[in-house]
Amino acid sequence: AAQTIVPAIASLRRAHPDLQIELILGVRSLDIARREADLAVRVARPRTPDLVCQRLGEIGYALYASPRYLEMHGVPESGRGLGGHHLISFTGAPAATSPFFMGESLEGARFALRCDNPFVQRQAAVDGLGIAELACFLGDGSVGLVRVWPEAAPARRTAWLVFHRDMRRSARVAALATAIRDEFRRQRKHLETGGPAAGGLQLIPV
């Protein structure tokens, strides 16, 4: 939302200043089929027949921790699981977005913190609470964090634009959908691989 949706809204409202948008954030998925929202961006594709799902692109994820944490607890070996480590994650997330933590076994690991706000997860990792799986564009831009396995390719998850098929004729929904698609295309490389921000919202290191 912070990286792509807000810049898309800002761009759209420059052309349509009377447009008013309500942005609802969270892990819980609103029911588009029941019109709880006009449009959604999700990393789990719904299978309801009445919904139109358009692929936006991929978002890269990697494991991050503070140098202090890794010095105290050691760097886990890729492919050997995260047993003995402290983890930071969500309170719950759709099964379709798994596997989490780069597919590593979590047997013997302990969850130090569960929170549905990625910015709080990032801060918890900066403060040394444990290892967090973050979107690379968020983790790479954070002072005080390093990738646990910097040479490993990010795990990618597909982002989908979702709306009810009856909304295809809505000019307002179509305009916002176009703005979001354009922003995802503009930031495609940055969303997939992270690294230095390439325009859009500049995330302030914490």
WOWO-V979501 format. One line per field, one symbol per residue. burial: 1 if it has 9 or more other ideal C-beta (glycine too) atoms within 8 Angstrom, else 0. A space follows every 50 residues. Layout:
burial = ???
//
This chain:
burial = 00111111101110000010000000001001000001111111110000 10110111111111110011000001000011101111110000001001 11010100101110100000111111011111111111111100111110 01011111111111001100001111101111110011011111001001 001000
//
